[in-house]
Amino acid sequence: MKLPLLSSFSLTLLLFTPITQANSPCKGLANEACHSDNNCRWIESYTTKKGTSVKAYCRSQAKKRNTTSTLTPTPKEATPNNNESLPPVTAPNEIASPS
């Protein structure tokens, strides 16, 4: 009785678990093959701060970001740091009585 329930749970988990990592065309390439592919770059081996040694590997190049902004700049009058757009502040003892 428990076996079919466990199997259906495992199948459901397998079907609905998102794939978090796409296969990279650079993954597993040797140094020479990585350097010959413009979409890949070679990462030299290194040691982390915790002392873990990481072997050299090939990875995908970072994708270029769009550097042009589609947002229009905010006018200077509308910026919250512009003190000229705020009313003058007076201390409570300096408030003039109405005449």
Secondary structure, 3 states (H helix, E strand, C coil): CHHHHHHHHHHHHHHHCCCCCCCCCCCCCCHHHHHHCCCEEEECCEECCCCCEECCEEEECCCCCCCCCCCCCCCHHHCCCCHHHCCCCCCHHHCCCCC
